[in-house]
């Protein structure tokens, strides 16, 4: 089983990205998946977590992710001391940042990949909503779902006009990570 932990802030769409990944893996990828949030009554801007589990067989364990294979950080200010607790050694950590090198020392033992998802979202959406850029980056970096499955999940879950903008973001993020 592959376990993914999403770090974001309320309103950034972390749980939406987690759900899209689960849909891409299960509906469009032939695997089994669970996606769930972990937050209380937080409001917009408060730190939130979301989780996705993906496996070839049915997933019976519905508990929170304990040992993440992948971590997606939509707001780099959420990388604080102890952040790496619950992340498997050698795991991949994707960070929305302009300067990924500043995390190389703090996150030794992990594969740290950076993408400026905020600029990408501003360019396409005109708003700093980074969830689908980070989703596209994760799809590219992990191979958990194909680009086609990722795009299909967006098209089935979003209204057409919004879907096409987010398809562009995912495609651009996917390409940036693969180059």
PEHU-V507174 format. One record per helix or strand. SS is the DSSP state (a for helix, b for strand). FROM is the first residue (numbers start at 1). LEN is the number of residues. If there is no record, write none. Layout:
SS,FROM,LEN + SS,FROM,LEN
This chain:
b,2,8 + a,14,13 + b,32,7 + b,47,9 + b,68,6 + a,76,3 + b,87,10 + a,100,4 + b,111,5 + a,117,8 + a,131,12 + a,147,11 + a,160,19
